[in-house]
Amino acid sequence: MKRSVVNGIIEESDAFIRSLGYSLPPFAYLSPQEMQSRRDELSAIIKASLGWDITDYGAGNFDEMGLFLFTTRNGSLDELKAGGGMCYAEKIMISKQDQISPLHRHILKTEDIINRGGATLAIRMHESDADGNIDPSAAVPVICDGIPKTLAGGDVLTLAPGESVTLRPGNWHSFWGEGGDVLIGEVSTVNDDRTDNIFSEPIGRFADIEEDCEPLHLLVSDYPKWLS
């Protein structure tokens, strides 16, 4: 993805988020130079990979397959393993109309996916077999706002604004906005996007950035290069 395109997505997404009454934290608006000059002070933000995350999954067509994310908080895997402390994470995301987030599952993370506003969120679901692969014939147990539901493999669950679903490790899912763009909340156990995303196809989690201009704000995938 060209950096100029990423910058435009950041501005467009920020406006959409604000239009639905959600506000990002102050560190969202730091310039790259401010983050560099304050990197010691911001070390917890950098270590937890909090911030902007825009991906086309390496496919080069963001409008068809992509996702906007901003991680607002993220705990520690060490504390999660110890059974206490900051064991949770939170994201805000935007899934554009008919923009696919490709089929994937998580090894560790349990997550609540919440339609925070906009259009309908559509989620296609599959269950894993004993080896973690997709079992097309298996039923998919989920919880929607505290109520258990069972879907057939390949069924599409739709969530209106305010509705949510709890997805556990092994629940394969892909999703998109139906009828318009959707603001999505994610509340989960500790999040590690570098190791805990298993895709059904050989794709990448982060975008490759072509530096055709200066970044408006750094992506979390920029931190190793800019802030190490």
C-alpha positions in Angstrom: 0.0 0.0 0.0 1.2 3.5 -0.7 1.8 5.6 2.3 -0.3 8.4 0.8 -3.2 5.9 0.6 -2.7 4.9 4.2 -2.7 8.6 5.3 -6.0 9.1 3.5 -7.5 6.0 5.2 -6.4 7.3 8.6 -8.1 10.7 8.0 -11.3 9.1 6.5 -11.5 6.5 9.3 -11.0 9.1 12.0 -13.9 11.2 10.6 -16.1 8.1 10.5 -15.3 7.1 14.1 -16.0 10.7 15.3 -19.3 10.7 13.4 -20.5 7.8 15.5 -19.6 9.5 18.8 -16.4 7.5 19.5 -13.1 9.2 20.4 -9.6 7.8 20.0 -7.1 8.4 22.8 -4.7 11.4 22.7 -1.7 9.3 21.6 -3.5 8.6 18.3 -2.7 12.1 17.0 1.1 12.2 17.8 3.3 12.8 14.8 6.1 10.4 14.0 8.6 13.0 15.2 6.7 13.4 18.5 6.7 9.7 19.0 10.4 9.5 18.3 11.2 12.3 20.8 9.0 10.8 23.5 9.7 7.1 22.8 11.0 6.4 26.4 7.8 7.9 27.8 5.7 6.0 25.2 7.5 2.7 25.8 4.4 0.9 27.1 2.4 2.0 24.1 5.1 0.8 21.7 5.6 -2.5 23.5 1.9 -3.3 23.5 1.5 -2.3 19.8 -1.2 0.2 20.6 -2.2 2.5 17.7 -3.1 2.6 14.0 -3.2 -0.6 12.0 -4.3 -0.6 8.4 -3.9 -3.8 6.4 -4.6 -5.1 2.9 -3.3 -8.5 4.1 -0.5 -8.1 1.5 -3.0 -8.6 -1.4 -2.8 -5.0 -2.7 -6.5 -4.3 -2.9 -7.7 -2.7 0.3 -11.2 -1.9 -0.8 -11.9 -5.5 -1.6 -9.9 -7.2 1.2 -8.7 -5.1 4.1 -9.4 -3.8 7.5 -8.9 -0.6 9.5 -8.0 -1.2 13.2 -6.8 0.9 16.1 -5.7 -0.9 19.3 -6.6 1.2 22.3 -5.3 -1.1 25.1 -3.5 -4.5 25.3 -2.3 -6.5 28.3 0.6 -8.8 28.9 0.9 -12.4 27.8 3.1 -13.0 30.8 0.3 -11.8 33.1 -2.3 -13.8 31.2 -0.3 -17.0 31.7 0.1 -16.1 35.4 -3.6 -15.8 35.7 -3.8 -12.2 36.9 -3.1 -8.6 35.9 -4.0 -6.9 32.6 -5.2 -9.9 30.7 -7.4 -8.0 28.2 -7.3 -6.0 25.0 -9.5 -3.6 23.1 -9.7 -2.5 19.5 -11.9 -0.3 17.4 -12.2 -1.3 13.7 -13.9 -0.4 10.5 -15.1 -2.9 8.0 -16.2 -1.1 4.8 -19.1 -2.2 2.7 -18.3 -5.6 1.1 -14.7 -5.3 2.2 -13.7 -8.8 3.3 -11.5 -9.6 6.3 -10.4 -13.1 5.2 -11.2 -16.3 6.9 -9.0 -16.9 10.0 -9.0 -18.2 13.6 -7.0 -17.6 16.7 -4.9 -19.9 18.8 -5.3 -18.1 22.1 -7.6 -15.2 21.8 -11.2 -15.2 22.8 -13.0 -12.0 21.5 -16.3 -10.2 21.6 -17.0 -8.6 18.3 -19.5 -5.8 18.7 -21.3 -3.7 16.1 -20.7 -0.2 17.4 -22.7 1.6 14.7 -23.2 2.1 11.0 -24.5 -0.7 8.8 -24.9 -4.5 9.4 -21.8 -6.6 10.3 -21.8 -10.0 8.4 -19.7 -12.8 9.8 -19.2 -16.2 8.0 -18.5 -18.9 10.5 -16.8 -22.4 10.5 -15.6 -24.7 13.3 -12.2 -26.4 13.6 -11.5 -30.1 13.5 -9.1 -31.7 16.0 -6.1 -30.4 14.0 -7.3 -26.9 13.8 -8.4 -27.1 10.2 -11.8 -26.1 8.9 -14.4 -28.8 9.4 -17.1 -27.8 6.9 -19.7 -30.1 8.4 -19.3 -29.2 12.1 -21.8 -27.0 13.9 -20.4 -23.7 15.2 -21.4 -22.8 18.8 -21.3 -19.1 19.6 -22.8 -16.7 22.2 -24.6 -13.6 21.0 -25.1 -11.0 23.8 -25.2 -13.8 26.4 -27.5 -16.1 24.5 -26.1 -19.4 23.1 -26.6 -20.1 19.4 -25.5 -22.9 17.1 -24.8 -22.1 13.4 -24.2 -24.5 10.6 -20.7 -24.5 9.1 -20.6 -21.6 6.5 -23.6 -19.8 7.9 -23.5 -16.0 7.9 -24.3 -14.4 11.3 -25.5 -10.8 11.0 -25.2 -8.2 13.7 -27.1 -5.0 13.8 -25.7 -1.9 15.7 -25.5 -2.8 19.4 -25.3 -6.6 18.8 -22.3 -8.8 19.5 -20.9 -12.3 19.3 -18.3 -14.1 21.4 -15.8 -16.0 19.3 -13.4 -18.5 20.9 -10.2 -20.1 19.7 -11.0 -22.5 16.9 -14.0 -20.4 15.6 -13.0 -19.6 12.0 -14.5 -16.3 10.8 -14.5 -13.8 8.0 -16.5 -10.6 8.0 -17.6 -7.5 6.0 -19.9 -4.6 6.1 -23.3 -5.3 4.6 -25.2 -2.3 3.3 -22.6 0.2 4.3 -19.5 0.7 6.5 -19.5 -0.6 10.1 -17.7 0.5 13.2 -16.7 -2.6 15.1 -15.5 -3.0 18.7 -13.4 -5.8 19.8 -12.9 -6.7 23.5 -10.6 -9.7 23.9 -8.0 -11.5 25.9 -4.4 -10.3 25.3 -3.8 -9.7 21.6 -0.7 -10.7 19.6 -1.3 -10.1 15.9 2.1 -11.4 14.9 1.6 -14.9 16.2 -2.1 -15.5 16.9 -3.8 -15.2 13.5 -4.1 -18.4 11.5 -5.5 -17.7 8.0 -7.1 -20.3 5.7 -5.1 -18.9 2.7 -1.4 -18.0 2.6 -1.6 -14.3 3.2 0.1 -11.8 5.5 -1.4 -10.0 8.5 0.3 -6.6 7.8 0.5 -4.5 4.7 3.7 -3.8 2.8 4.1 0.0 2.7 5.5 1.9 -0.3 6.9 5.2 1.0 5.7 7.7 -1.5 5.3 10.4 1.2 5.8 11.0 4.9 3.5 9.2 7.3 0.7 11.2 8.9 0.8 8.9 11.9 2.8 5.7 12.5 1.2 2.3 12.1 2.0 -0.3 14.7 4.0 -2.2 12.0 6.2 1.0 11.7 7.3 0.9 15.3 10.3 -1.4 14.9 11.8 0.7 12.1 10.9 4.2 13.5 11.0 3.7 17.3 13.5 0.9 18.1 
